[in-house]
């Protein structure tokens, strides 16, 4: 049995990925997120798939809480084999109005937390000669769009962190990869759909085709199951030579 820690896994992509791992029945799962019913969400997945779970509401902005979450996970399950840095937030605004506190929160949650958590699991992964770190970046880790300065800086940053950890982890069978999704219909994106509809004065259903999916060749939202399947592949024992990559799963957005 292996143990996986997935940040931001009581919603959206993180929850979808957790379910794909749960289905295999080969992983204990450490859930994390700020949803107030997070413990119930984690318990429900554990019950549905018959796997052991833990829940922590550690805040990505608090390094002490992150270290405690890792230590609690190791106390409960013995080790952490796979870390998925997934928690993230967005804020859309032109640079001149971009609130300073939003910049700091986005860099802290989307990027710096991955540094703290990778550092916290590193020693154990090294000792066990096995580790898989997967960062949920974004198509915006590879290309930019306007009005998302902090988000795009954070996602380009995490692609850089991914490459560095891949090099440092190589002697110890620790791999590190980034998954770069296009648009996925989660609460994070539902909020943007409403905002964009207002900004462009069009209906919410038009936002998908006229605004969001314009850059994707495949005019479909990416599914959380697809992302979960990719994460499972990256986490496998047999994937030791897949490292340092930033894999777009973006309907061809980055092909252009
Ligand atoms: P979501 O809003 O559904 O989930 C985000 C999760 O992060 C939630 O569980 C939330 O509680 C948690 N979180 C936020 N701030 C936190 C904090 N300070 N401490 C602890 N947990 C915190 O969003 P999502 O769409 O599932 O996004 C997950 C990741 O995928 C993010 O990193 C996002 O940037 C990335 N992503 C999303 C899309 C998309 O289209 N939805 C596309 C590319 C990348």
Boltz pocket constraint, residues with backbone or C-beta under 6 A from the ligand:
constraints:
  - pocket:
      binder: B
      contacts: [[A, 7], [A, 8], [A, 9], [A, 10], [A, 11], [A, 12], [A, 13], [A, 14], [A, 32], [A, 33], [A, 34], [A, 35], [A, 57], [A, 58], [A, 59], [A, 60], [A, 61], [A, 85], [A, 86], [A, 87], [A, 88], [A, 89], [A, 109], [A, 110], [A, 136], [A, 137], [A, 138], [A, 139], [A, 180], [A, 181], [A, 182], [A, 183], [A, 184], [A, 185], [A, 186], [A, 187], [A, 188], [A, 189]]
      max_distance: 6.0
